[in-house]
């Protein structure tokens, strides 16, 4: 019986660790997206920090990346950045964030 409980606890710990890692990677990716977009928007360092926080907070609207995508798309609408370019940059920055934690 003790072995079963040990395995159960081990799986629970792995799940918690994996979820924490996903959260950290996602937050880092959103930070990078905010940095990228703020450069296009021509923000100074103070504005950039504020904008990064807005991008990170926008991710809590719904599950997935669509909430962040919509925010960045809306903010960059006057800068002639295509949906495809935004999504490509989001994918690229997601891989960069993953590589920093794995």
N, C-alpha and C positions, 0 to 999 in steps of 0.2 A: 504494500500500500504506500509506503514511504517513497518508493521509486516513482510511482505514478505522480505523486504530489510534486516531487522534484522536477519531473519532466514538465508538468503543468506550469510550475513557477518559472522554469527556464523559457518556455514558449511565451509566457506573459512578459517576461523581461525583454526578450528579443523584440516582441511586438512594440513595446513601449520605446525601446531604443530606436527601432526603425521609424516610428512615427515622429520622434524627436528629430531624427536626422532629416526626414522629409521637410519638417517645419523649418529647420535651419537653412537647408538648401533653398527652399522657396523664398524665405526672407532675404537671403543673400542675392538671389536672382532678381528680386524686386528692387533691391538697392541698386544693383547694376543697371537695371532698366531705367530707374530714376536718374542715375548719373548720366546715362546716354541721352535721354530725352532732355535733361536740363541743359546739356551742352548745346543741343540743337536750338533750344529756346533762348540761349544766350544768358543764362542766369549767372549771377555772381555766386560766391561760395555760400553766403548766408541763404540766398534764395534756393540754391541747389539742395542744401540740407533740409529746408522746409519742404521742397518738392519731393525729395526722396521719402520723407515721412508720409506725405499724401499718397504716394504710389503704394507704399507698404500698407497703409490703412485701407486703400481701395480694394486690396485683395481679400478683405474680410466681408465683402458684400455678398459673395456667393462662392461655392466650391469651384475650383478650377482657375484657369488663367483669363477667362473671358472678361472678368471685371477689370483686371489690370489692363488688358488689351483695349477695352473701350475707353478707359481713362486716358491712356497714352495717345490713342487715335484721336480723341477729341482735342487733347492739348496740342497735338502736332498738325491739326487739320490745315492750318495756314502755312505750313512749311513743306508742302508737296511730298510727304512721305507716304508711300503706299502701304496698304494693309499687309501685303506680302513682305515688304521690307521690315515692318514692325514685328511680324510673326517670326521672320527669319532671325532677327536680332534677339527676340525673346528666347528662341531655341538655342542660339549660340551662347547667350548669357546663362541659360540654365545649365548647359554643359560645363561652362566655366565654373559655376557655383558648385556643381557636383564634384568636379575634379579637386576642389579645395577641401572637401570633407572626406573623400574616399581615398 
